[in-house]
Amino acid sequence: MVSLYETHLHTREGSACGVSRGREYVKKYQQLGYAGIIITDHFFKGNCAVDRRLSWENWVHAFCRGYENAREEGARRGLDVFFGWEETLGGDDYLVYGLDKEWLLKHPEAARWNRKEQFEEVRRYGGCVVQAHPFRQRSHISSARLSSGYVDAVEAGNAGNSDPSCDALAWAYARQLGLPVTAGSDIHLASDVRPGITFGVYMDKRIESVGDYVEAIRNNTIKGLKVPPGSFTLYGNG
């Protein structure tokens, strides 16, 4: 049975730009037929809501709070909730999947990684790296920075891109490199979780852990992308 997952979601607890708390998303996604969501709050160098002056242990505990609140609500309602994060390196953004809170507590060096270190270390410990919305157009973004040598996949569908050409360019870029593509809503507000708005990925079965999603990316076995009509100019709906 095909299962649908949100892969890019921000909470108020972990992301400075997040509006809704982690638990507020669960019912909304369940009502839309999603099997699960992956919380990807902004990490240490990004738009994080957590005070960087905290000790590393306290910082990690606070950073994971949105995920943990969502997971608790998900367990109560029957929606799977998984953990990831989004890091910003020199203006470009990366979704990291496959490492957990326990791993973070033991690895404070993750806050200091560059692109190469991030890719090599995440893969070393069984995770993967996806470049998020690589062609996003914003007034504060002066150029597109591509990281073709240090990613496992490209996010080719992102609800935060107001111009469909941004997604189309990302899809064409991934296709040229032979990299897998993903899609996510980049959601910050629970009321935005509604039909015709959210993105996601289809898997050919219900996944048991975020490691299953990592494996699907590495093996390029994602079943398809959930992309609302009109969002792509080069790529149809999954």
C-alpha positions in Angstrom: 0.0 0.0 0.0 1.4 3.4 -1.0 2.0 5.8 2.0 2.5 9.5 2.0 5.0 11.5 4.0 5.8 15.1 4.7 9.6 15.6 4.5 10.1 19.3 5.4 8.4 20.8 8.4 9.3 23.5 11.0 8.0 23.9 14.5 7.9 27.0 16.8 10.0 25.2 19.4 13.0 24.6 17.1 12.8 27.2 14.3 12.7 31.0 14.7 10.4 31.2 11.7 8.1 28.5 12.9 4.6 29.6 14.0 2.9 26.4 15.2 4.1 24.0 17.8 5.0 20.5 16.9 1.9 18.8 18.2 -0.4 21.2 16.3 0.5 19.6 12.9 -0.4 16.0 13.7 -4.1 16.1 13.4 -3.9 18.3 10.2 -1.6 15.9 8.4 -3.6 12.8 9.5 -6.8 14.4 8.1 -5.1 14.8 4.7 -4.1 11.1 4.6 -0.4 11.3 5.4 1.1 8.3 7.1 3.8 10.4 8.7 5.8 13.6 9.0 9.5 14.4 9.4 10.3 17.4 11.6 13.2 19.4 10.1 13.8 22.4 12.3 16.5 24.9 11.5 19.8 23.7 12.9 22.7 25.5 14.6 23.8 27.8 11.7 20.3 28.4 10.4 17.3 30.2 11.6 17.1 28.3 14.9 14.9 29.3 17.8 17.2 27.9 20.4 19.8 30.1 22.3 23.2 29.2 21.0 24.7 30.3 24.3 23.3 27.2 26.0 25.6 24.2 26.7 25.5 21.7 23.9 23.5 19.3 25.9 20.9 21.8 26.8 20.8 23.2 23.3 20.1 19.7 21.8 17.3 19.0 24.3 15.7 22.3 23.5 16.2 21.9 19.7 14.5 18.5 19.8 11.4 19.7 21.7 9.2 20.4 18.7 9.9 16.9 17.3 9.3 15.2 20.7 6.0 17.1 21.2 4.9 16.1 17.7 6.0 12.5 18.2 4.0 12.3 21.5 0.9 13.6 19.8 1.5 11.3 16.8 1.7 8.3 19.0 -1.6 9.2 20.6 -3.3 9.7 17.2 -1.6 7.1 15.1 0.6 9.3 12.9 4.3 8.4 12.6 6.7 11.3 13.4 10.4 11.2 12.5 13.4 13.4 13.2 15.7 15.4 10.9 17.0 18.9 10.6 17.7 21.7 8.1 21.2 23.3 8.2 22.3 26.5 6.4 25.8 26.7 5.1 26.9 30.0 3.4 23.3 30.7 2.3 22.3 27.3 0.9 20.2 24.9 2.9 20.4 21.1 3.5 18.0 18.6 4.9 19.7 16.0 7.0 18.0 12.7 7.8 19.0 9.5 9.7 20.7 10.9 12.8 18.9 11.2 16.1 19.0 13.1 19.4 21.2 10.6 21.1 23.7 10.9 18.2 23.6 14.7 18.4 24.3 14.7 22.2 27.6 12.9 21.5 28.6 15.0 18.5 28.8 18.7 19.2 31.1 19.0 16.1 28.0 18.8 14.0 27.5 22.5 14.7 30.8 23.4 13.0 30.6 21.2 9.8 31.2 22.6 6.4 29.5 21.1 3.3 32.1 18.4 2.8 32.2 17.4 6.5 28.5 17.4 6.7 28.1 15.0 3.8 30.9 12.7 4.8 30.0 12.5 8.5 26.2 12.1 8.0 26.8 9.3 5.5 29.4 7.8 7.8 26.8 7.4 10.5 24.1 6.1 8.2 22.2 9.2 7.2 21.8 11.3 4.0 21.8 14.9 2.9 19.3 16.5 0.5 19.8 20.0 -0.8 16.7 22.0 0.0 15.1 24.3 -2.6 18.4 25.0 -4.4 17.0 27.6 -6.9 14.8 29.5 -4.4 14.2 33.2 -5.3 14.1 35.6 -2.4 15.2 39.3 -2.0 17.9 38.2 0.5 19.3 35.5 -1.8 21.9 36.9 -4.1 22.7 33.6 -6.0 22.0 29.9 -6.3 24.7 27.9 -4.6 24.8 24.3 -5.8 26.5 21.5 -3.9 26.4 18.6 -6.4 29.3 16.8 -4.8 28.0 16.7 -1.3 24.4 15.7 -1.5 22.5 12.4 -1.9 19.4 14.0 -3.5 17.7 17.3 -4.5 14.5 18.7 -3.2 12.7 19.4 -6.5 9.3 20.2 -5.0 8.9 22.8 -2.3 5.7 24.6 -1.4 7.6 27.6 -0.2 8.7 28.4 -3.8 6.2 30.9 -5.1 7.5 30.6 -8.7 7.1 27.1 -10.2 10.3 27.6 -12.2 12.3 27.2 -9.0 11.1 23.6 -8.7 11.4 23.0 -12.4 15.1 24.1 -12.3 15.8 21.9 -9.3 14.2 18.9 -11.1 16.2 19.5 -14.2 19.4 19.9 -12.2 18.8 16.6 -10.3 18.0 14.9 -13.6 21.3 16.2 -15.2 23.3 14.8 -12.2 21.3 11.6 -11.9 20.3 12.3 -8.3 17.0 11.3 -6.7 14.4 14.0 -6.1 12.2 14.7 -3.1 9.4 17.0 -2.3 8.3 18.8 0.9 6.0 21.5 2.1 8.6 23.6 4.0 5.6 24.2 6.3 5.8 26.7 9.2 2.1 27.1 10.1 -0.4 24.3 10.9 -3.3 26.1 9.2 -1.4 25.9 5.9 -1.8 22.1 6.0 -4.7 21.9 3.7 -5.6 20.3 0.3 -3.8 21.7 -2.7 -1.0 23.2 -0.6 1.1 20.4 0.9 3.8 18.5 -0.8 5.4 15.2 0.1 6.8 11.8 -1.0 5.0 8.6 -1.7 6.6 5.3 -0.4 5.6 1.9 -1.6 5.0 0.9 2.0 4.6 2.4 5.5 8.1 3.1 6.8 9.1 2.1 10.3 12.0 4.5 10.8 13.6 7.5 9.2 16.3 5.1 8.2 13.9 3.5 5.8 13.5 7.0 4.2 17.3 7.3 4.0 17.5 4.0 2.3 14.9 5.0 -0.3 16.8 8.1 -1.1 20.1 6.3 -1.4 18.6 3.6 -3.6 16.4 6.0 -5.5 13.3 4.0 -4.7 10.9 6.8 -3.6 7.6 5.8 -5.3 6.6 9.3 -6.4 6.2 13.0 -5.4 3.0 14.7 -4.1 3.0 18.0 -6.0 -0.1 20.1 -6.3 -1.3 20.9 -9.9 0.5 23.8 -11.4 3.5 23.6 -9.1 5.9 22.2 -11.7 6.6 23.4 -15.3 8.7 20.4 -16.2 7.6 17.6 -13.9 4.1 16.1 -13.4 2.6 15.0 -10.2 3.8 11.9 -8.5 
